[in-house]
């Protein structure tokens, strides 16, 4: 499953049940990532939306302890455990946890990918997201160029659970054999670097190479229409292989 969140430099995410700031490009990214997918949220997050209405063109799952709580066009469940059981009917890559703080914290152990809009400013906040930079089990798999919204600097980062790395490597191995070239530039180096239990510095080196190699790989795969495998597309958008890392 995925988490999607915007956080300031202290990992603050909200104040008085509102976002810290609304960045148009971040909102566009949120729409593009979640439209047609499943979004999981707490009751307060739902009620912070315009008119307290569920998001359009998505399956809305609301978790609340209020047993008599009802809302049109949403599935109301009463525990994280119920939600985890309910989303089993969907592809885990199509499930996005969108808040608030308590739901993020409870669902994080079940999520492999976190899309974080990182804002270089410390806002007044009363809710926070766990600091993924201090969690050994997550590494930064992709980040965008620095962007600005008026005087606010921000960027998009994709954090991936380390256990997901093996799947990415398997993805590479599976498709290189279908390509005309015997291997990609630097691919052997990438595989040499990968190992279980790497230090964070080594992970950073691994992902910098992965970023350079995976985009041309996905482009070649798309050109050959090799997209039947269930691993394909789990972390990468085949329709935008050359822009995913730059425009995330």
C-alpha positions in Angstrom: 0.0 0.0 0.0 0.9 3.6 -0.4 0.9 6.7 1.8 0.7 10.2 0.4 1.3 13.2 2.6 2.7 16.7 2.6 5.1 17.6 5.5 7.2 20.5 6.6 10.8 20.3 7.7 9.8 19.1 11.2 7.4 16.5 9.6 4.4 18.6 10.7 1.3 17.9 8.5 -1.6 19.9 9.9 -2.9 22.4 12.3 -6.4 22.7 13.7 -7.6 20.0 11.3 -6.4 21.9 8.2 -3.4 21.5 5.9 -0.4 23.6 6.7 -0.4 25.1 3.2 -2.1 24.4 -0.1 0.3 24.1 -3.0 -1.4 23.8 -6.4 1.2 21.5 -7.8 1.0 19.2 -4.7 -2.8 19.1 -5.1 -2.4 18.2 -8.8 0.0 15.4 -7.8 -2.4 14.1 -5.2 -5.2 14.1 -7.8 -3.1 12.3 -10.4 -1.9 9.7 -7.9 -5.2 8.8 -6.4 -7.9 9.3 -9.0 -9.5 6.0 -9.9 -7.8 4.4 -6.8 -8.7 3.6 -3.2 -8.2 6.2 -0.5 -8.2 5.4 3.2 -8.7 8.1 5.8 -10.0 8.9 9.2 -13.3 10.7 9.9 -11.7 14.1 10.7 -9.8 14.0 7.4 -13.1 13.4 5.5 -14.8 16.2 7.4 -12.0 18.6 6.4 -12.9 18.2 2.8 -15.3 20.7 1.1 -18.8 20.1 2.6 -17.4 17.0 4.3 -17.9 15.0 1.1 -15.9 12.0 -0.2 -13.4 12.6 -3.0 -14.8 12.1 -6.5 -13.8 9.2 -8.8 -12.2 7.2 -5.9 -13.2 4.5 -3.6 -13.4 6.3 -0.2 -12.8 4.3 2.9 -13.4 6.1 6.2 -12.3 4.7 9.5 -14.1 5.9 12.6 -14.9 4.7 16.1 -18.4 6.1 15.8 -20.6 3.0 15.2 -23.6 5.0 13.9 -21.5 7.2 11.5 -22.8 7.3 7.9 -21.7 9.2 4.9 -23.0 8.9 1.3 -20.6 7.5 -1.3 -18.1 6.1 1.2 -17.4 2.8 2.9 -17.4 3.4 6.7 -15.4 1.0 8.8 -14.6 1.0 12.5 -11.0 -0.1 12.9 -7.7 -0.3 11.0 -8.1 -4.1 11.1 -11.4 -3.9 9.3 -9.9 -1.5 6.7 -6.9 -3.8 6.1 -9.3 -6.7 5.6 -11.5 -4.7 3.2 -8.7 -3.5 0.9 -7.6 -7.1 0.3 -10.0 -7.1 -2.7 -7.9 -4.4 -4.4 -4.4 -4.3 -5.8 -2.2 -3.0 -3.0 -0.5 -0.6 -5.3 -3.9 1.1 -5.9 -4.5 1.8 -2.1 -3.5 5.2 -0.7 -3.6 6.2 2.9 -4.3 9.9 3.1 -4.6 10.8 6.8 -4.9 12.0 9.4 -2.0 11.6 11.8 -3.5 8.6 13.8 -4.4 6.7 10.6 -1.0 7.4 9.1 0.7 6.1 12.2 -1.4 2.9 12.4 -1.2 2.2 8.7 2.5 2.9 8.1 3.6 -0.6 9.1 1.5 -2.0 6.3 2.7 0.4 3.6 5.7 -0.1 1.4 5.8 3.3 -0.4 5.4 6.8 0.9 5.0 9.8 -1.4 6.0 12.8 0.6 5.8 16.5 -0.5 8.7 17.9 1.6 8.4 21.6 2.4 11.5 23.5 3.5 9.7 25.6 6.2 8.7 25.0 9.8 5.0 25.8 10.2 3.0 26.0 13.4 1.6 22.4 13.6 -0.3 20.2 16.0 -0.1 17.0 14.1 3.0 15.2 12.7 4.0 12.4 10.5 6.7 9.9 11.5 10.2 11.1 10.4 11.0 8.6 7.7 14.6 9.9 7.5 15.2 8.5 11.0 13.6 5.1 10.2 16.2 2.5 9.0 13.5 0.5 7.1 12.8 3.3 4.6 15.1 4.9 2.0 14.6 7.6 -0.6 14.0 5.9 -3.9 13.3 9.0 -5.9 13.2 12.8 -5.5 12.3 15.7 -7.7 14.2 18.9 -8.4 13.6 21.7 -5.9 10.4 23.6 -6.7 9.0 26.9 -5.4 5.5 28.2 -4.5 5.9 31.9 -3.9 8.8 31.9 -1.4 8.2 28.3 -0.2 10.7 25.8 -1.4 9.6 22.1 -1.6 10.2 18.9 -3.5 8.6 15.5 -4.0 10.2 12.4 -2.5 9.3 8.7 -2.8 10.3 6.6 0.2 10.4 2.9 -0.2 10.6 0.2 2.4 13.9 -1.7 2.1 12.1 -5.0 1.7 10.7 -3.7 -1.6 14.2 -3.5 -3.1 14.4 -7.2 -3.8 11.2 -6.8 -5.9 12.8 -4.0 -7.9 15.9 -6.0 -8.6 13.7 -9.0 -9.7 11.9 -6.6 -11.9 15.1 -5.5 -13.6 16.4 -9.1 -14.0 13.1 -10.3 -15.5 13.0 -7.7 -18.3 16.6 -7.1 -19.3 16.6 -10.4 -21.1 13.8 -9.2 -23.4 15.8 -6.2 -24.6 18.0 -6.1 -27.6 21.0 -4.9 -25.5 22.7 -7.4 -23.3 22.6 -5.1 -20.3 22.0 -1.5 -19.5 24.9 0.9 -18.9 25.9 0.5 -15.3 23.5 -2.3 -14.7 26.1 -4.8 -13.6 27.5 -2.2 -11.2 24.0 -1.7 -9.8 23.6 -5.4 -9.1 27.0 -5.5 -7.5 26.1 -2.7 -5.1 22.8 -4.3 -4.1 23.1 -6.5 -1.0 21.0 -7.3 2.0 21.6 -5.2 5.1 23.2 -2.3 3.3 24.1 0.9 5.2 22.1 4.0 4.5 25.0 5.5 2.5 25.2 2.5 0.3 21.4 2.6 -0.2 21.7 6.2 -1.4 24.4 5.1 -3.9 22.3 2.2 -5.0 19.2 4.3 -5.6 21.2 7.0 -7.5 22.2 4.3 -9.9 18.8 2.8 -10.0 17.3 6.2 -10.9 19.7 6.5 -13.8 19.1 2.9 -15.0 15.4 2.3 -14.5 14.0 5.1 -16.7 15.7 3.9 -19.9 14.8 0.3 -18.9 11.1 1.2 -18.6 11.1 3.2 -21.8 12.5 0.2 -23.7 10.0 -2.1 -22.1 7.1 0.2 -23.1 8.4 0.3 -26.7 8.4 -3.5 -26.8 5.0 -3.6 -25.1 6.3 -6.1 -22.5 3.8 -5.2 -19.8 2.0 -8.4 -18.9 4.0 -9.3 -15.8 2.4 -8.6 -12.4 5.6 -6.9 -11.2 5.5 -4.4 -14.0 4.2 -1.0 -13.1 4.2 -1.5 -9.3 6.5 1.5 -8.7 6.7 3.1 -12.1 4.2 4.6 -14.5 4.7 3.0 -17.9 2.9 5.9 -19.5 5.4 8.5 -18.2 8.6 6.5 -17.7 10.9 9.4 -18.5 9.0 12.0 -16.3 8.2 10.0 -13.1 11.3 10.9 -11.2 11.5 14.5 -12.5 7.8 15.4 -12.1 6.8 13.2 -9.1 
